[in-house]
Amino acid sequence: MGKMNFCILFGLFLFLQCHLVVRGEEECRLIGKFDIHGFVESENHELIIGGMFPFHFRTILTNESSWEEPKSPKCEGFNFRSLRWARAMMHAIREINNRTDILPNITLGYQIFDSCFTISKAVEGTLTFLTGQNETMPNFRCSAGAPLAAVIGAGGSALSIATARILGLYYFPQVGYFSSCSVLSDKFQFPSFLRTIPSDVYQSKAMAQLVIYFGWTWVGTIAADDDYGKYGIKLFKEEVEKVGICIAFSETLPRIYNKDAIQKIVEVVRKSTANVIVVFSTDIDLSALMEEMANTNITGKTWIASEAWITSALIAKPSYSHLLRGTIGFAVRKGNIPNFEQFLHETHPENTEDDLLYEFWENAFNCTYHADRKALYTDRVNDTITRESHISSRHCTENEKLRDINNTYTDVSELRITYSVYKAVYTIAHALHDLDTCVAGDGPFPSKSCAYILDFEPWQLMYYLRHVKFQTFSNESVHLDESGDVDAYYDILNWQNSSDSIFFVKIGKYTGTASGYDMKITNSSILWNTENFLSPHSV
Ligand code: TCR
């Protein structure tokens, strides 16, 4: 299947390229209008790092007519958490530019696109990176005013899989911050993909070990209908079935909202005698089910969470706490990012030209920017996103302050994916630094030569990325194995609640390597969602 996808994409890409070149000779026009939303800081920079983040939750289906020029679909549903991730990339780049020990003579810039959690948008962004926006031939040297060194992203595994097939053709470095699917370790299929989040091989095994540890032998599973959910739950099932644990039910979340399908899952959960339910999904895909579940009287279930929803504010809502307290799950390593909180608080739309920040402000403060205050913004918004209908018509004033509100964007209590983004930027910066400090006559390339920082080939940077080794401010040592993966480490968290909030308590940890694993759990710290507050029976 993988090979076939690859051929299709490659074929499509060649076709598009030919099409563009032929037309380009006469009139130099692009087919389709790809207006991509994001952040750019690329002037007066020697090198650019590309980034892709899901600033919106989805694209909107439109009734495209075949007699009109194709347009990129609009996006909707602003994702505060993802803005924090992107700001971590900008913060890391700013920090590296101020450091004298990493790339002292090079200033890095960035170009960041919105993937809208959608494969087509991510592919669009990738082509934009490679073609240099209005160039009709792949030419990443002209991407954004300075050569593009590497790309961070694309986001979820399905998006990274699609984009890695294109970038892989050029052996162009791509560093994933939360694409955790096990297939991405396959260097035959994804030769230039590396990541700073562990492969889900370890998480699926860790979940299986957790179920075995508590002696549960009858569990239900729910998975998102994407590569992440499907691969993750498949591996989990294989692991538990080896030791005779039975799967009570196995449900798939609908990709596009569908009330009937959701209600069917609710009924399956209600009727099942399994009290332990393993859920491999992102928070976004899971939210509709939890909303429906919270309206029922189902209690006494213990939910096992995959990393993508374990600390999500979208799911850890106080109004769901009767249902979800007691949840246990895995979270990737938490890290410290110096001065990041302050950097987040400096955010203000009027300090920048970035229209995404206007949209953020309107969503965060439930106010509308006056049209003539930012005419450009309004035009762009109408073209690329849909204004949220829930936003009040109250005009934004000068007085809104991020410190006055409780927003996921400024919440720095669980910097996990954010820290993974930060590490991805540092991984690239250290590799570039190593490339830059190569000594001629002692280099890794033919005749012991070196690459030149202002004019290197993507595969030359790949060499350095694969050998990178550095220490973060949290004293974590980062290096990538031959599959481009990091070692697996997870905190095991348990959801406990006070009257008006859910908090995440660390009850153990899990480390995994190719040769084995180590899991430590402190049973006495766990809060169970059962009547007698003891571990549930699920046999
Ligand atoms: N890997 C998922 C996506 C994902 C995610 C997240 C999305 C992960 N963690 C946190 C939102 C929030 C882990 C994937 O598709 O690979």
Residues whose N, C-alpha, C, O or C-beta is under 5 A from the ligand:
A	BS01	TCR	G156 S157 A158 F178 S179 S180 C181 Y228 T282 E307 A308
